[in-house]
Amino acid sequence: MDYEISPDSAWPADVEQTKERGRELPSLLVLGLVTLAIVTIGVMTLSVASAPFTDLLPITRASASVAPHAAPAAGTRAQEHRATFDVPPGYAIAIVSEATLTGLRSYMLTGDDEFRAGWTKTATQLRDEMNRLRDASTGWSDGRRLRHLVQFEKQVSGMLDEQDVIVSLVGSPNRFPGVRLYNEDVAPQLAQTEELCAALLATLLERPTEKNAATIDALARLRAALRQVSEGLTGFVQLGTSIVREDMAGRVVEMEEIATVLSGELRHLPPVDADAVRQLHAAVGAMTGPLDKIMALRAAPQWDYARFVFDEKVLPRYRDVLAELKQLD
């Protein structure tokens, strides 16, 4: 129903009519001010809730404007009274969907449990609104809308599933798989290889000969290369783009080449030292794959897997939800 009041009917030009209706003016003025306040608060609420996702606002508002209105269900007078103030399910889903993204993104950026609690609340509200929409659909007579409702429910469910993945990643080592690989695999292996190299070098330096001179030289170069890789990799993991990936790759290649040179000197070493060189060569080779993976991840969106899932999976799902919501009109 349209409640617009034309200026002419609200404020007659005739002074006498105005005097006669003078007692009504304050009531109209109060009603107008209250209405204006409600609209203003509503607009401000929408603006604050959608601030981080301004690029999606036109989609959200368009979807909300064509959202299906639920047919009133039978119930008590109290339920009917409350229903008159309820937001239609489709409109509520558009707003609450956006609120889940706001809470999720805040939790992802800060790790604050209060934001996680806020996301949990809005995700629960979204599921409740989906149930309300499903209940409302029992009054629909259009089969097309019912078919779109099935697809719409799948989109919403998929979006919430992806959001659950992000929540599980925040605060866990799996959020940064490259860092986990570095901390749990590469860094310990690198430290162990450095110790092995240093110990073997110290042993050969105690009894240098012409035959092991090349081995000593290669071990010294390998020890320096391992130190460079260790220091460079730490900075590369922490700072990323400030250290050129090609430089890191070059250091790793140098380390591998020196280890190969060492393998060629086995015939000049006693059996126990030869075994140590073989262990050293194997340790360097075992690090090559993980090192390459860390460098590849550092340059890829998957470095921060939570952010990757948010950008590449949740946001597209959200757009699909809004697009499908428009089809329910």
N, C-alpha and C positions, 0 to 999 in steps of 0.2 A: 504494500500500500504506500502511496506517495503522500508524504506529509509536508511538502513544500507549500509555503504561504507567499502569495504574491504581494509585492509592496503596496499595491493599491488597496487590496482587501484588508491588509494588516494595519495600514495607517491611512484612513480616509482623509481626503483633502478637506472635507467639510468640518469646520471647527466645532460646530454644535454636536456632530456625531462623535467627535473625539472627546468632548467633555462628557457626553453620556456614557462612553465606554471607558472613561478614565480609570475606573476601578479595575478594568481588565488588563490595562497596560503593564502593570508590574508583574502580573502572572505570566504574560507572554514574554516579557523580558527575561524573567528568571528561567522559563522553559528554554528560551533561545540560548542563554548563557550556559545552562547545564548541557544542552545538546552539543554546543560548540566545544565545551570542555571534554566531553566523552570522545568526540571525534579526534580532538587534538591528542589526547592521551593514547588513543588507539594507534594513530599515525606514528607517534614517538616510539611506542612499544615496538611496532614493526620495524622502524628504522634502526633501533638499537640491536634488535635480535638479528638483523640481516646485514649488519655492517661489514663483517668479514667476507661476505659473499655478494658484493654489490653487482658482480657480473652476472649473477643468476637471478637477481631480483625481478627483472622483467618477466622471466619465465614463471617465477613463483606467483607473482601477482596476477598474471594472465591465467594461470591454472586455477588460482583461487576464485577468480571472477566467474569461471564457468563450472565450478564444482557442483556436483549434484546435491540437491536439497533432500534430506530424509523426510519420508512421509511420517507424520505423527503416529506413534504407536499407542495402542490402548494402554491405559494405566490409571493410577490414582490421580486425584486432583493435584496432589503435591508434585507428582512426576510431570504432569502436563504443565504445571506452572513453571517448573524448572526448565522444561524443554523449550519454552518460549524464549529463554535467554541463552540456550546452548548455541554454540557455533556449529553450522552445518558440518557433517563429517568430512566432506571433501576439502573444505576450506581449512578445517582444523589440521588435516593431514599435511597440507602444504606448509602451514606455519610450524607444526611440530617437527616435520622432517628437517626443516631448516634449523630449528633449535637443536636437533641432535648433532648436526654438523658443527654448529657453533661450540657446543659443549665438548664435542670430541676433539675439535681442533685446539681448543684451549687446553685440554688435558694432554694432548700430544706435545704441545709447545712447552708446557710447564711441569707436567708430571704431578700436578697438585691433585690430591685425593678429593678435594671439594669439587673440582671440575669433573672428575670421574663420577662423583655422586650426582652432579647435575645432569651429566649425559645419561646415566642409568635411569634417572627419573623421566627424562624426555623420551628415551627409547621405550620405556614402559608405557608412557602416554601414547606413543605412536602405535604400539600394538593394540592398546585399548581403542583408539580411534579406528583402527582397521576393523576391529570387532563390531564397532558401532556402525560402520559403513556396511559391513556384511549384513547386519541385522536390518538396516534400512533397505537393502537391496531386495528383501522379500516383498516389498511393495512395488518393485519395478515391473513393468509390462514389456519392456524393450529387451529382446534377446541380445541385441548388439551390445548394449551396455553391460549385460551380465557376462558376455564373453570377454569384454575388456576388463571387467572386474577381476576375472581369474588371472589374466596377465598382470594386472596391476598388483595384485597380492604377491605374485612371484617377484616382481621388481622390488617391492618394499621389503620382502623377506630377504632377498639377496643383498640389498643395501645394508640391512641390519647385520647380516652375517659378516659382511666385510668390515663393518664397524667393530664387531666383536673381535675380529682378528687384530685390528689396530690396538684395541684396549689391552689385549693379551701381550702385544709387543712392547708397549710403553713400559720402561723400567726393566726390561729383560735384555739379556745379551743378544737375543735374536733380532732386536731392532736394528742393530748395526752388525750384519753378518761378517763384514770385512774386519771389523774390530775384534769380534769374537775369534775369528780365524787367526788373527795376529796374536791375541793374548793367550789363546789356549794351545796353539800349534806352532806358529812360526817363531815367535819370540823365545819360547823355551828351547826349540830346536836350534835356533841361531846361537843362543848362549852356550848350549852344549857343544856345538861345532867350534865356536871360538875357544873354549876350554881345551878341546881335543887338539886343535891346531897349536895352541900355545904350549901344551905339554909335550907334543911331539917335537916342536921346534927347540924347546929347552933341552930335550934329551939329545938331539943331534948336535947341538952346540957344545955339549960337554965332551964330545969326541968327534970333532970335525975332521973330514978327510977329503981328498980330491974327488972320491967317488960320490960322496953325499953333498958336495958343494952346491950342485944344481938343485938338489932337494931342499937344502936349507934356504936357498934363494927363493924358491917357489913357495915354501911355507911362510917366509917373511912377507911376501907379496899377498898371499892368501889371507894371512892374519890382518893385514892392513885393509884388504878388500872387505873382509867380514866386518871389521869395525865400521867402515864407511857405509856398508849396507845396513848395519844395525842402527846407526845414528840417522841415516837418511830415511830409513823405513819408519822410524818413530815419528819424525817430522812429517813424512808423507801421510801417515795414518791420521795424525792430529790436524795437520794444516791443509792437506790435499793439494789444491791448485797452486799454492805458493812454491811447491817443489815440482819441477817438470817431470812428468812421467817417463819421458825418454831418458832422462839422466838416471833415474832409478833403474830402468831396464838395462842401461849400459853397465851399471855397477854389478848387476846380477849376472850379466853375460861375462864380465871380466872374472867374477868369482868362479863361474863354471869352467872357463878356459884354464884358469890356474889349477883347478882341481884335476883337469884332464892331463895337464903337464905333469902333475905329481904322479899320476898313475903310470906314466911312461918311465918313471925313475925307480920303479919297484925292484928291478933286477940289481940295483946298486945298494939295496938295503938289507939288513938282517931280517930274518923272518918276522920277528916281533914288531919291528918298525914298519915293515911292509904291511902287516895286518892293520896297524894304526892308520896308514895311508889309505888302505881300502875302506876302512870305516869312515874316514874323513871324506873321501870321494862320495860314498853312499849318502852321508849326511847332507852334503851340498846338493846332491841330486834330488833328495827327498824334499828339499825346501823349494825347488824350482816351481813346481806346480802351484803350491799355495801362494807363493810370492806373486806369480802371474795373476792368480785369481784376485788377490788383494788389490793389485794395481788396476785390474779391470773393473772391479767393484767401485773403487774410489772415483773413477771417472763416469760411473753409471748412476742412474736415478735410484737403483736398488741399494746404494750405500746406506741410506736411511730408509729401511724397508717400511717402516710405519708411514713415513711421508709418501713413499712410492705407492703404497696401497691406497692412501687417502686420495692422491692426485689421479692415479691411473685406474682405480677401481671404484672407490666410494663416490667421487664426484660424477663420473659417467652414469653410475647407477642412479644417483640423485636426479640427474637430468632425465633419465628414462622414466623415473617415477613421476616427475612433473609432466612429461610429455604424455604418458599413459593416463594421467589424471584428467588431462584435457579431453581425452576420448570418452570419458564417462559422462560428459555433458548430455 
